Amino acid sequence: MERAREIQLERFRGTKVHCNAHMTPRQIRKFCEPDAGGHRLLEIVTEKLGFSARAYTRILKVARTITDLEGTENIREHIA
């Protein structure tokens, strides 16, 4: 868990943001880009369950945090 925090501190060095939960929309687009399968899953869930844009971005932030906890770079199945 400490390593995930270190990753986030490094990612946001020089900004006012210190953790994934506080990312700006621009940072979300930059750091939370899922793979093609993740995009499809988010589209399906958003359509079928009627998720809001806010819910969509929260899912991306949580997926980014799970990825950090695993010590990997790319968001893949973390969307699920």
PDB file with one MODEL, atoms N, CA, C and O in Angstrom:
MODEL        1
ATOM      1  N   MET A   1       0.824  -1.182   0.000  1.00  0.00           N
ATOM      2  CA  MET A   1       0.000   0.000   0.000  1.00  0.00           C
ATOM      3  C   MET A   1       0.879   1.260   0.000  1.00  0.00           C
ATOM      4  O   MET A   1       0.545   2.255  -0.644  1.00  0.00           O
ATOM      5  N   GLU A   2       1.971   1.209   0.707  1.00  0.00           N
ATOM      6  CA  GLU A   2       2.880   2.354   0.722  1.00  0.00           C
ATOM      7  C   GLU A   2       3.464   2.606  -0.660  1.00  0.00           C
ATOM      8  O   GLU A   2       3.658   3.755  -1.059  1.00  0.00           O
ATOM      9  N   ARG A   3       3.743   1.530  -1.390  1.00  0.00           N
ATOM     10  CA  ARG A   3       4.306   1.681  -2.739  1.00  0.00           C
ATOM     11  C   ARG A   3       3.301   2.384  -3.648  1.00  0.00           C
ATOM     12  O   ARG A   3       3.689   3.220  -4.464  1.00  0.00           O
ATOM     13  N   ALA A   4       2.027   2.058  -3.519  1.00  0.00           N
ATOM     14  CA  ALA A   4       0.987   2.715  -4.331  1.00  0.00           C
ATOM     15  C   ALA A   4       0.954   4.210  -4.030  1.00  0.00           C
ATOM     16  O   ALA A   4       0.804   5.019  -4.945  1.00  0.00           O
ATOM     17  N   ARG A   5       1.090   4.576  -2.789  1.00  0.00           N
ATOM     18  CA  ARG A   5       1.109   5.994  -2.415  1.00  0.00           C
ATOM     19  C   ARG A   5       2.331   6.683  -3.005  1.00  0.00           C
ATOM     20  O   ARG A   5       2.237   7.815  -3.480  1.00  0.00           O
ATOM     21  N   GLU A   6       3.479   6.006  -2.979  1.00  0.00           N
ATOM     22  CA  GLU A   6       4.690   6.568  -3.575  1.00  0.00           C
ATOM     23  C   GLU A   6       4.514   6.796  -5.074  1.00  0.00           C
ATOM     24  O   GLU A   6       4.938   7.821  -5.608  1.00  0.00           O
ATOM     25  N   ILE A   7       3.887   5.834  -5.744  1.00  0.00           N
ATOM     26  CA  ILE A   7       3.623   5.961  -7.180  1.00  0.00           C
ATOM     27  C   ILE A   7       2.775   7.196  -7.446  1.00  0.00           C
ATOM     28  O   ILE A   7       3.049   7.960  -8.371  1.00  0.00           O
ATOM     29  N   GLN A   8       1.752   7.386  -6.637  1.00  0.00           N
ATOM     30  CA  GLN A   8       0.864   8.532  -6.821  1.00  0.00           C
ATOM     31  C   GLN A   8       1.580   9.850  -6.530  1.00  0.00           C
ATOM     32  O   GLN A   8       1.397  10.826  -7.258  1.00  0.00           O
ATOM     33  N   LEU A   9       2.377   9.887  -5.493  1.00  0.00           N
ATOM     34  CA  LEU A   9       3.121  11.107  -5.177  1.00  0.00           C
ATOM     35  C   LEU A   9       4.070  11.477  -6.315  1.00  0.00           C
ATOM     36  O   LEU A   9       4.213  12.651  -6.659  1.00  0.00           O
ATOM     37  N   GLU A  10       4.712  10.470  -6.891  1.00  0.00           N
ATOM     38  CA  GLU A  10       5.612  10.716  -8.017  1.00  0.00           C
ATOM     39  C   GLU A  10       4.824  11.189  -9.240  1.00  0.00           C
ATOM     40  O   GLU A  10       5.242  12.124  -9.925  1.00  0.00           O
ATOM     41  N   ARG A  11       3.701  10.556  -9.512  1.00  0.00           N
ATOM     42  CA  ARG A  11       2.873  10.907 -10.662  1.00  0.00           C
ATOM     43  C   ARG A  11       2.442  12.370 -10.608  1.00  0.00           C
ATOM     44  O   ARG A  11       2.435  13.057 -11.629  1.00  0.00           O
ATOM     45  N   PHE A  12       2.087  12.838  -9.428  1.00  0.00           N
ATOM     46  CA  PHE A  12       1.527  14.180  -9.284  1.00  0.00           C
ATOM     47  C   PHE A  12       2.541  15.208  -8.768  1.00  0.00           C
ATOM     48  O   PHE A  12       2.167  16.312  -8.372  1.00  0.00           O
ATOM     49  N   ARG A  13       3.818  14.839  -8.775  1.00  0.00           N
ATOM     50  CA  ARG A  13       4.863  15.763  -8.316  1.00  0.00           C
ATOM     51  C   ARG A  13       4.763  17.078  -9.087  1.00  0.00           C
ATOM     52  O   ARG A  13       4.642  17.084 -10.312  1.00  0.00           O
ATOM     53  N   GLY A  14       4.816  18.173  -8.364  1.00  0.00           N
ATOM     54  CA  GLY A  14       4.750  19.487  -8.982  1.00  0.00           C
ATOM     55  C   GLY A  14       3.340  20.001  -9.213  1.00  0.00           C
ATOM     56  O   GLY A  14       3.155  21.063  -9.806  1.00  0.00           O
ATOM     57  N   THR A  15       2.342  19.253  -8.748  1.00  0.00           N
ATOM     58  CA  THR A  15       0.951  19.692  -8.867  1.00  0.00           C
ATOM     59  C   THR A  15       0.356  19.813  -7.475  1.00  0.00           C
ATOM     60  O   THR A  15       0.999  19.474  -6.482  1.00  0.00           O
ATOM     61  N   LYS A  16      -0.866  20.294  -7.412  1.00  0.00           N
ATOM     62  CA  LYS A  16      -1.567  20.392  -6.132  1.00  0.00           C
ATOM     63  C   LYS A  16      -2.240  19.079  -5.749  1.00  0.00           C
ATOM     64  O   LYS A  16      -2.732  18.939  -4.629  1.00  0.00           O
ATOM     65  N   VAL A  17      -2.266  18.130  -6.657  1.00  0.00           N
ATOM     66  CA  VAL A  17      -2.896  16.831  -6.431  1.00  0.00           C
ATOM     67  C   VAL A  17      -1.870  15.893  -5.798  1.00  0.00           C
ATOM     68  O   VAL A  17      -0.698  15.896  -6.176  1.00  0.00           O
ATOM     69  N   HIS A  18      -2.325  15.085  -4.823  1.00  0.00           N
ATOM     70  CA  HIS A  18      -1.415  14.159  -4.156  1.00  0.00           C
ATOM     71  C   HIS A  18      -1.859  12.702  -4.229  1.00  0.00           C
ATOM     72  O   HIS A  18      -1.099  11.798  -3.881  1.00  0.00           O
ATOM     73  N   CYS A  19      -3.094  12.477  -4.684  1.00  0.00           N
ATOM     74  CA  CYS A  19      -3.578  11.105  -4.789  1.00  0.00           C
ATOM     75  C   CYS A  19      -4.592  11.004  -5.926  1.00  0.00           C
ATOM     76  O   CYS A  19      -5.108  12.015  -6.402  1.00  0.00           O
ATOM     77  N   ASN A  20      -4.870   9.782  -6.352  1.00  0.00           N
ATOM     78  CA  ASN A  20      -5.774   9.544  -7.469  1.00  0.00           C
ATOM     79  C   ASN A  20      -7.169  10.119  -7.239  1.00  0.00           C
ATOM     80  O   ASN A  20      -7.809  10.581  -8.184  1.00  0.00           O
ATOM     81  N   ALA A  21      -7.634  10.095  -6.028  1.00  0.00           N
ATOM     82  CA  ALA A  21      -8.996  10.559  -5.728  1.00  0.00           C
ATOM     83  C   ALA A  21      -9.200  12.034  -6.076  1.00  0.00           C
ATOM     84  O   ALA A  21     -10.330  12.461  -6.310  1.00  0.00           O
ATOM     85  N   HIS A  22      -8.135  12.801  -6.112  1.00  0.00           N
ATOM     86  CA  HIS A  22      -8.245  14.240  -6.345  1.00  0.00           C
ATOM     87  C   HIS A  22      -7.828  14.670  -7.752  1.00  0.00           C
ATOM     88  O   HIS A  22      -7.592  15.853  -7.996  1.00  0.00           O
ATOM     89  N   MET A  23      -7.737  13.719  -8.668  1.00  0.00           N
ATOM     90  CA  MET A  23      -7.331  14.053 -10.031  1.00  0.00           C
ATOM     91  C   MET A  23      -8.314  15.003 -10.706  1.00  0.00           C
ATOM     92  O   MET A  23      -9.523  14.938 -10.482  1.00  0.00           O
ATOM     93  N   THR A  24      -7.775  15.873 -11.526  1.00  0.00           N
ATOM     94  CA  THR A  24      -8.587  16.765 -12.352  1.00  0.00           C
ATOM     95  C   THR A  24      -9.047  15.998 -13.593  1.00  0.00           C
ATOM     96  O   THR A  24      -8.495  14.940 -13.897  1.00  0.00           O
ATOM     97  N   PRO A  25     -10.038  16.508 -14.308  1.00  0.00           N
ATOM     98  CA  PRO A  25     -10.457  15.830 -15.549  1.00  0.00           C
ATOM     99  C   PRO A  25      -9.306  15.622 -16.537  1.00  0.00           C
ATOM    100  O   PRO A  25      -9.225  14.579 -17.185  1.00  0.00           O
ATOM    101  N   ARG A  26      -8.435  16.592 -16.651  1.00  0.00           N
ATOM    102  CA  ARG A  26      -7.286  16.456 -17.554  1.00  0.00           C
ATOM    103  C   ARG A  26      -6.367  15.320 -17.100  1.00  0.00           C
ATOM    104  O   ARG A  26      -5.877  14.549 -17.925  1.00  0.00           O
ATOM    105  N   GLN A  27      -6.135  15.220 -15.793  1.00  0.00           N
ATOM    106  CA  GLN A  27      -5.284  14.152 -15.262  1.00  0.00           C
ATOM    107  C   GLN A  27      -5.947  12.792 -15.437  1.00  0.00           C
ATOM    108  O   GLN A  27      -5.264  11.801 -15.699  1.00  0.00           O
ATOM    109  N   ILE A  28      -7.248  12.732 -15.298  1.00  0.00           N
ATOM    110  CA  ILE A  28      -7.965  11.473 -15.514  1.00  0.00           C
ATOM    111  C   ILE A  28      -7.749  11.008 -16.957  1.00  0.00           C
ATOM    112  O   ILE A  28      -7.455   9.837 -17.193  1.00  0.00           O
ATOM    113  N   ARG A  29      -7.892  11.914 -17.909  1.00  0.00           N
ATOM    114  CA  ARG A  29      -7.670  11.551 -19.315  1.00  0.00           C
ATOM    115  C   ARG A  29      -6.229  11.097 -19.554  1.00  0.00           C
ATOM    116  O   ARG A  29      -5.981  10.198 -20.357  1.00  0.00           O
ATOM    117  N   LYS A  30      -5.296  11.715 -18.864  1.00  0.00           N
ATOM    118  CA  LYS A  30      -3.891  11.383 -19.065  1.00  0.00           C
ATOM    119  C   LYS A  30      -3.479  10.072 -18.392  1.00  0.00           C
ATOM    120  O   LYS A  30      -2.769   9.266 -18.994  1.00  0.00           O
ATOM    121  N   PHE A  31      -3.915   9.853 -17.159  1.00  0.00           N
ATOM    122  CA  PHE A  31      -3.417   8.735 -16.368  1.00  0.00           C
ATOM    123  C   PHE A  31      -4.370   7.539 -16.240  1.00  0.00           C
ATOM    124  O   PHE A  31      -3.977   6.496 -15.719  1.00  0.00           O
ATOM    125  N   CYS A  32      -5.597   7.677 -16.700  1.00  0.00           N
ATOM    126  CA  CYS A  32      -6.586   6.609 -16.487  1.00  0.00           C
ATOM    127  C   CYS A  32      -7.136   6.047 -17.785  1.00  0.00           C
ATOM    128  O   CYS A  32      -8.308   5.674 -17.850  1.00  0.00           O
ATOM    129  N   GLU A  33      -6.328   5.982 -18.793  1.00  0.00           N
ATOM    130  CA  GLU A  33      -6.770   5.471 -20.090  1.00  0.00           C
ATOM    131  C   GLU A  33      -6.795   3.945 -20.055  1.00  0.00           C
ATOM    132  O   GLU A  33      -5.740   3.311 -20.010  1.00  0.00           O
ATOM    133  N   PRO A  34      -7.993   3.346 -20.075  1.00  0.00           N
ATOM    134  CA  PRO A  34      -8.055   1.878 -20.068  1.00  0.00           C
ATOM    135  C   PRO A  34      -7.777   1.318 -21.461  1.00  0.00           C
ATOM    136  O   PRO A  34      -7.773   2.051 -22.450  1.00  0.00           O
ATOM    137  N   ASP A  35      -7.545   0.017 -21.522  1.00  0.00           N
ATOM    138  CA  ASP A  35      -7.352  -0.624 -22.814  1.00  0.00           C
ATOM    139  C   ASP A  35      -8.699  -0.725 -23.534  1.00  0.00           C
ATOM    140  O   ASP A  35      -9.723  -0.300 -22.999  1.00  0.00           O
ATOM    141  N   ALA A  36      -8.699  -1.285 -24.738  1.00  0.00           N
ATOM    142  CA  ALA A  36      -9.916  -1.359 -25.558  1.00  0.00           C
ATOM    143  C   ALA A  36     -11.026  -2.135 -24.849  1.00  0.00           C
ATOM    144  O   ALA A  36     -12.191  -1.742 -24.908  1.00  0.00           O
ATOM    145  N   GLY A  37     -10.674  -3.226 -24.185  1.00  0.00           N
ATOM    146  CA  GLY A  37     -11.672  -4.012 -23.454  1.00  0.00           C
ATOM    147  C   GLY A  37     -12.287  -3.219 -22.311  1.00  0.00           C
ATOM    148  O   GLY A  37     -13.487  -3.316 -22.056  1.00  0.00           O
ATOM    149  N   GLY A  38     -11.475  -2.443 -21.633  1.00  0.00           N
ATOM    150  CA  GLY A  38     -11.973  -1.602 -20.548  1.00  0.00           C
ATOM    151  C   GLY A  38     -12.914  -0.535 -21.060  1.00  0.00           C
ATOM    152  O   GLY A  38     -13.927  -0.236 -20.428  1.00  0.00           O
ATOM    153  N   HIS A  39     -12.582   0.042 -22.204  1.00  0.00           N
ATOM    154  CA  HIS A  39     -13.465   1.042 -22.817  1.00  0.00           C
ATOM    155  C   HIS A  39     -14.823   0.433 -23.150  1.00  0.00           C
ATOM    156  O   HIS A  39     -15.867   1.016 -22.859  1.00  0.00           O
ATOM    157  N   ARG A  40     -14.794  -0.747 -23.763  1.00  0.00           N
ATOM    158  CA  ARG A  40     -16.050  -1.424 -24.123  1.00  0.00           C
ATOM    159  C   ARG A  40     -16.884  -1.712 -22.889  1.00  0.00           C
ATOM    160  O   ARG A  40     -18.092  -1.476 -22.881  1.00  0.00           O
ATOM    161  N   LEU A  41     -16.242  -2.222 -21.849  1.00  0.00           N
ATOM    162  CA  LEU A  41     -16.955  -2.537 -20.621  1.00  0.00           C
ATOM    163  C   LEU A  41     -17.582  -1.289 -20.017  1.00  0.00           C
ATOM    164  O   LEU A  41     -18.733  -1.328 -19.581  1.00  0.00           O
ATOM    165  N   LEU A  42     -16.855  -0.198 -19.983  1.00  0.00           N
ATOM    166  CA  LEU A  42     -17.397   1.052 -19.445  1.00  0.00           C
ATOM    167  C   LEU A  42     -18.581   1.555 -20.277  1.00  0.00           C
ATOM    168  O   LEU A  42     -19.563   2.046 -19.720  1.00  0.00           O
ATOM    169  N   GLU A  43     -18.495   1.438 -21.577  1.00  0.00           N
ATOM    170  CA  GLU A  43     -19.605   1.854 -22.443  1.00  0.00           C
ATOM    171  C   GLU A  43     -20.852   1.014 -22.171  1.00  0.00           C
ATOM    172  O   GLU A  43     -21.953   1.550 -22.053  1.00  0.00           O
ATOM    173  N   ILE A  44     -20.676  -0.284 -22.074  1.00  0.00           N
ATOM    174  CA  ILE A  44     -21.803  -1.187 -21.835  1.00  0.00           C
ATOM    175  C   ILE A  44     -22.453  -0.880 -20.487  1.00  0.00           C
ATOM    176  O   ILE A  44     -23.674  -0.752 -20.394  1.00  0.00           O
ATOM    177  N   VAL A  45     -21.640  -0.766 -19.458  1.00  0.00           N
ATOM    178  CA  VAL A  45     -22.161  -0.515 -18.118  1.00  0.00           C
ATOM    179  C   VAL A  45     -22.854   0.841 -18.047  1.00  0.00           C
ATOM    180  O   VAL A  45     -23.905   0.979 -17.421  1.00  0.00           O
ATOM    181  N   THR A  46     -22.265   1.828 -18.686  1.00  0.00           N
ATOM    182  CA  THR A  46     -22.845   3.166 -18.671  1.00  0.00           C
ATOM    183  C   THR A  46     -24.211   3.156 -19.360  1.00  0.00           C
ATOM    184  O   THR A  46     -25.158   3.771 -18.871  1.00  0.00           O
ATOM    185  N   GLU A  47     -24.312   2.462 -20.490  1.00  0.00           N
ATOM    186  CA  GLU A  47     -25.590   2.381 -21.204  1.00  0.00           C
ATOM    187  C   GLU A  47     -26.630   1.589 -20.430  1.00  0.00           C
ATOM    188  O   GLU A  47     -27.746   2.065 -20.225  1.00  0.00           O
ATOM    189  N   LYS A  48     -26.277   0.386 -20.001  1.00  0.00           N
ATOM    190  CA  LYS A  48     -27.243  -0.510 -19.363  1.00  0.00           C
ATOM    191  C   LYS A  48     -27.654  -0.049 -17.971  1.00  0.00           C
ATOM    192  O   LYS A  48     -28.820  -0.169 -17.596  1.00  0.00           O
ATOM    193  N   LEU A  49     -26.713   0.473 -17.210  1.00  0.00           N
ATOM    194  CA  LEU A  49     -27.021   0.864 -15.836  1.00  0.00           C
ATOM    195  C   LEU A  49     -27.267   2.356 -15.689  1.00  0.00           C
ATOM    196  O   LEU A  49     -27.650   2.827 -14.619  1.00  0.00           O
ATOM    197  N   GLY A  50     -27.046   3.092 -16.761  1.00  0.00           N
ATOM    198  CA  GLY A  50     -27.308   4.525 -16.729  1.00  0.00           C
ATOM    199  C   GLY A  50     -26.369   5.295 -15.814  1.00  0.00           C
ATOM    200  O   GLY A  50     -26.777   6.259 -15.167  1.00  0.00           O
ATOM    201  N   PHE A  51     -25.112   4.871 -15.760  1.00  0.00           N
ATOM    202  CA  PHE A  51     -24.155   5.579 -14.914  1.00  0.00           C
ATOM    203  C   PHE A  51     -23.958   7.011 -15.392  1.00  0.00           C
ATOM    204  O   PHE A  51     -23.983   7.287 -16.591  1.00  0.00           O
ATOM    205  N   SER A  52     -23.767   7.895 -14.464  1.00  0.00           N
ATOM    206  CA  SER A  52     -23.505   9.301 -14.772  1.00  0.00           C
ATOM    207  C   SER A  52     -22.040   9.487 -15.151  1.00  0.00           C
ATOM    208  O   SER A  52     -21.221   8.582 -14.990  1.00  0.00           O
ATOM    209  N   ALA A  53     -21.729  10.664 -15.652  1.00  0.00           N
ATOM    210  CA  ALA A  53     -20.339  10.991 -15.969  1.00  0.00           C
ATOM    211  C   ALA A  53     -19.488  10.944 -14.707  1.00  0.00           C
ATOM    212  O   ALA A  53     -18.325  10.541 -14.748  1.00  0.00           O
ATOM    213  N   ARG A  54     -20.066  11.355 -13.598  1.00  0.00           N
ATOM    214  CA  ARG A  54     -19.338  11.327 -12.327  1.00  0.00           C
ATOM    215  C   ARG A  54     -18.988   9.888 -11.934  1.00  0.00           C
ATOM    216  O   ARG A  54     -17.868   9.613 -11.504  1.00  0.00           O
ATOM    217  N   ALA A  55     -19.943   8.983 -12.084  1.00  0.00           N
ATOM    218  CA  ALA A  55     -19.690   7.580 -11.766  1.00  0.00           C
ATOM    219  C   ALA A  55     -18.608   7.012 -12.687  1.00  0.00           C
ATOM    220  O   ALA A  55     -17.748   6.247 -12.252  1.00  0.00           O
ATOM    221  N   TYR A  56     -18.663   7.390 -13.944  1.00  0.00           N
ATOM    222  CA  TYR A  56     -17.683   6.952 -14.931  1.00  0.00           C
ATOM    223  C   TYR A  56     -16.270   7.345 -14.490  1.00  0.00           C
ATOM    224  O   TYR A  56     -15.357   6.519 -14.508  1.00  0.00           O
ATOM    225  N   THR A  57     -16.094   8.612 -14.093  1.00  0.00           N
ATOM    226  CA  THR A  57     -14.762   9.061 -13.678  1.00  0.00           C
ATOM    227  C   THR A  57     -14.328   8.428 -12.368  1.00  0.00           C
ATOM    228  O   THR A  57     -13.141   8.176 -12.161  1.00  0.00           O
ATOM    229  N   ARG A  58     -15.277   8.169 -11.484  1.00  0.00           N
ATOM    230  CA  ARG A  58     -14.917   7.514 -10.221  1.00  0.00           C
ATOM    231  C   ARG A  58     -14.428   6.091 -10.466  1.00  0.00           C
ATOM    232  O   ARG A  58     -13.491   5.629  -9.815  1.00  0.00           O
ATOM    233  N   ILE A  59     -15.063   5.402 -11.404  1.00  0.00           N
ATOM    234  CA  ILE A  59     -14.616   4.053 -11.765  1.00  0.00           C
ATOM    235  C   ILE A  59     -13.184   4.107 -12.286  1.00  0.00           C
ATOM    236  O   ILE A  59     -12.357   3.272 -11.918  1.00  0.00           O
ATOM    237  N   LEU A  60     -12.890   5.077 -13.136  1.00  0.00           N
ATOM    238  CA  LEU A  60     -11.530   5.205 -13.669  1.00  0.00           C
ATOM    239  C   LEU A  60     -10.510   5.480 -12.565  1.00  0.00           C
ATOM    240  O   LEU A  60      -9.412   4.925 -12.585  1.00  0.00           O
ATOM    241  N   LYS A  61     -10.867   6.332 -11.604  1.00  0.00           N
ATOM    242  CA  LYS A  61      -9.954   6.633 -10.501  1.00  0.00           C
ATOM    243  C   LYS A  61      -9.684   5.389  -9.647  1.00  0.00           C
ATOM    244  O   LYS A  61      -8.545   5.133  -9.257  1.00  0.00           O
ATOM    245  N   VAL A  62     -10.723   4.631  -9.367  1.00  0.00           N
ATOM    246  CA  VAL A  62     -10.551   3.413  -8.565  1.00  0.00           C
ATOM    247  C   VAL A  62      -9.707   2.394  -9.335  1.00  0.00           C
ATOM    248  O   VAL A  62      -8.836   1.744  -8.758  1.00  0.00           O
ATOM    249  N   ALA A  63      -9.967   2.259 -10.633  1.00  0.00           N
ATOM    250  CA  ALA A  63      -9.174   1.338 -11.454  1.00  0.00           C
ATOM    251  C   ALA A  63      -7.700   1.746 -11.450  1.00  0.00           C
ATOM    252  O   ALA A  63      -6.820   0.888 -11.389  1.00  0.00           O
ATOM    253  N   ARG A  64      -7.429   3.051 -11.516  1.00  0.00           N
ATOM    254  CA  ARG A  64      -6.047   3.549 -11.471  1.00  0.00           C
ATOM    255  C   ARG A  64      -5.405   3.180 -10.136  1.00  0.00           C
ATOM    256  O   ARG A  64      -4.242   2.780 -10.092  1.00  0.00           O
ATOM    257  N   THR A  65      -6.159   3.314  -9.053  1.00  0.00           N
ATOM    258  CA  THR A  65      -5.632   2.979  -7.728  1.00  0.00           C
ATOM    259  C   THR A  65      -5.351   1.484  -7.609  1.00  0.00           C
ATOM    260  O   THR A  65      -4.323   1.096  -7.055  1.00  0.00           O
ATOM    261  N   ILE A  66      -6.241   0.646  -8.116  1.00  0.00           N
ATOM    262  CA  ILE A  66      -6.010  -0.808  -8.093  1.00  0.00           C
ATOM    263  C   ILE A  66      -4.754  -1.138  -8.892  1.00  0.00           C
ATOM    264  O   ILE A  66      -3.945  -1.966  -8.473  1.00  0.00           O
ATOM    265  N   THR A  67      -4.598  -0.497 -10.027  1.00  0.00           N
ATOM    266  CA  THR A  67      -3.395  -0.706 -10.846  1.00  0.00           C
ATOM    267  C   THR A  67      -2.140  -0.313 -10.070  1.00  0.00           C
ATOM    268  O   THR A  67      -1.134  -1.021 -10.104  1.00  0.00           O
ATOM    269  N   ASP A  68      -2.206   0.813  -9.374  1.00  0.00           N
ATOM    270  CA  ASP A  68      -1.064   1.248  -8.551  1.00  0.00           C
ATOM    271  C   ASP A  68      -0.776   0.243  -7.444  1.00  0.00           C
ATOM    272  O   ASP A  68       0.386  -0.058  -7.170  1.00  0.00           O
ATOM    273  N   LEU A  69      -1.807  -0.274  -6.813  1.00  0.00           N
ATOM    274  CA  LEU A  69      -1.615  -1.258  -5.742  1.00  0.00           C
ATOM    275  C   LEU A  69      -0.938  -2.522  -6.271  1.00  0.00           C
ATOM    276  O   LEU A  69      -0.140  -3.145  -5.571  1.00  0.00           O
ATOM    277  N   GLU A  70      -1.262  -2.893  -7.506  1.00  0.00           N
ATOM    278  CA  GLU A  70      -0.636  -4.070  -8.111  1.00  0.00           C
ATOM    279  C   GLU A  70       0.772  -3.775  -8.622  1.00  0.00           C
ATOM    280  O   GLU A  70       1.541  -4.690  -8.918  1.00  0.00           O
ATOM    281  N   GLY A  71       1.096  -2.493  -8.722  1.00  0.00           N
ATOM    282  CA  GLY A  71       2.414  -2.123  -9.216  1.00  0.00           C
ATOM    283  C   GLY A  71       2.535  -2.224 -10.723  1.00  0.00           C
ATOM    284  O   GLY A  71       3.641  -2.307 -11.256  1.00  0.00           O
ATOM    285  N   THR A  72       1.394  -2.219 -11.420  1.00  0.00           N
ATOM    286  CA  THR A  72       1.417  -2.272 -12.872  1.00  0.00           C
ATOM    287  C   THR A  72       1.095  -0.887 -13.435  1.00  0.00           C
ATOM    288  O   THR A  72       0.655   0.002 -12.706  1.00  0.00           O
ATOM    289  N   GLU A  73       1.320  -0.715 -14.735  1.00  0.00           N
ATOM    290  CA  GLU A  73       1.152   0.601 -15.342  1.00  0.00           C
ATOM    291  C   GLU A  73      -0.192   0.777 -16.031  1.00  0.00           C
ATOM    292  O   GLU A  73      -0.819   1.829 -15.907  1.00  0.00           O
ATOM    293  N   ASN A  74      -0.644  -0.250 -16.761  1.00  0.00           N
ATOM    294  CA  ASN A  74      -1.819  -0.111 -17.607  1.00  0.00           C
ATOM    295  C   ASN A  74      -3.099  -0.608 -16.937  1.00  0.00           C
ATOM    296  O   ASN A  74      -3.112  -1.636 -16.261  1.00  0.00           O
ATOM    297  N   ILE A  75      -4.163   0.149 -17.145  1.00  0.00           N
ATOM    298  CA  ILE A  75      -5.488  -0.241 -16.642  1.00  0.00           C
ATOM    299  C   ILE A  75      -6.078  -1.227 -17.652  1.00  0.00           C
ATOM    300  O   ILE A  75      -6.264  -0.888 -18.820  1.00  0.00           O
ATOM    301  N   ARG A  76      -6.367  -2.439 -17.202  1.00  0.00           N
ATOM    302  CA  ARG A  76      -6.953  -3.452 -18.078  1.00  0.00           C
ATOM    303  C   ARG A  76      -8.235  -3.963 -17.428  1.00  0.00           C
ATOM    304  O   ARG A  76      -9.267  -3.292 -17.460  1.00  0.00           O
ATOM    305  N   GLU A  77      -8.164  -5.129 -16.851  1.00  0.00           N
ATOM    306  CA  GLU A  77      -9.346  -5.729 -16.235  1.00  0.00           C
ATOM    307  C   GLU A  77      -9.740  -5.045 -14.938  1.00  0.00           C
ATOM    308  O   GLU A  77     -10.730  -5.426 -14.312  1.00  0.00           O
ATOM    309  N   HIS A  78      -8.997  -4.067 -14.538  1.00  0.00           N
ATOM    310  CA  HIS A  78      -9.266  -3.348 -13.288  1.00  0.00           C
ATOM    311  C   HIS A  78     -10.602  -2.623 -13.329  1.00  0.00           C
ATOM    312  O   HIS A  78     -11.157  -2.300 -12.279  1.00  0.00           O
ATOM    313  N   ILE A  79     -11.127  -2.364 -14.513  1.00  0.00           N
ATOM    314  CA  ILE A  79     -12.417  -1.707 -14.662  1.00  0.00           C
ATOM    315  C   ILE A  79     -13.512  -2.568 -14.042  1.00  0.00           C
ATOM    316  O   ILE A  79     -14.430  -2.056 -13.402  1.00  0.00           O
ATOM    317  N   ALA A  80     -13.408  -3.870 -14.237  1.00  0.00           N
ATOM    318  CA  ALA A  80     -14.441  -4.780 -13.724  1.00  0.00           C
ATOM    319  C   ALA A  80     -14.486  -4.734 -12.222  1.00  0.00           C
ATOM    320  O   ALA A  80     -15.292  -5.432 -11.607  1.00  0.00           O
TER     321      ALA A  80
ENDMDL
END
